[in-house]
């Protein structure tokens, strides 16, 4: 399987600056708190005009905080919905980041999601999809 990360940017500003289409595009939030098994957390968002999904690493005071990881696979909104079906129930659990990356691998988009291991549930700020516009994050 190929590396799911195509490129890493040092900041959200650098990510948007590298492609003008990203700056003017609407985005779809796909989870505010993806947790890796190592403890690192991320926000995921899909950029409509480019078909890109990116992970924004939450800044926790350590090295790499605030970096953006662009995922290699581009997709339209329909494929995104198929590949990440059930994400709302997985996001926030330990190992949820690995679940997300596996769903974006070469597995067919309509295959069943792998159930996560039982873990403590975390309260999310918002459930479902939130649309934001541009890097400022203003609600649309």
Phi, psi and omega in degrees: 000139180284159178298127182288345181265118180276323183198151177239137178246149183287339181206166176295322177300318179294323178299309181294321183293335184282349179209110182303331179296331179292322184296323184265354184279149169283156179233158175239118175292135179232057177104130183263350188211069175279128184250126175278164177293339179275354177103348179290144180239154185217155166255140177246140177214148179250131180265114186302310187291338181251345183074016184268144172247132180229157176247126176257115182284124178296136178283118180242021180085353180262176179295140177090354180300135180086001179285161181240130178247113179276125180279146187294325185280130170255151183201160175274175185295327178296312179296320177304313179298320179293311183294327185252021178306128180090005184299329182299329181275345183260319183304132180103343179274152175300132181085004181294329177298317179297324176299313180302311181296323178294323180292338180263003179285199183282005178295148178301143184295338182260011177288157182291137176294145176286125180297137179287160175290147180302133180208164178295134179281144177247141178291131177260149180296319179217143174262154175083209188254138175234134179260134178231160180240124174063183185289342181287339176080021180289136180294141180262000000 
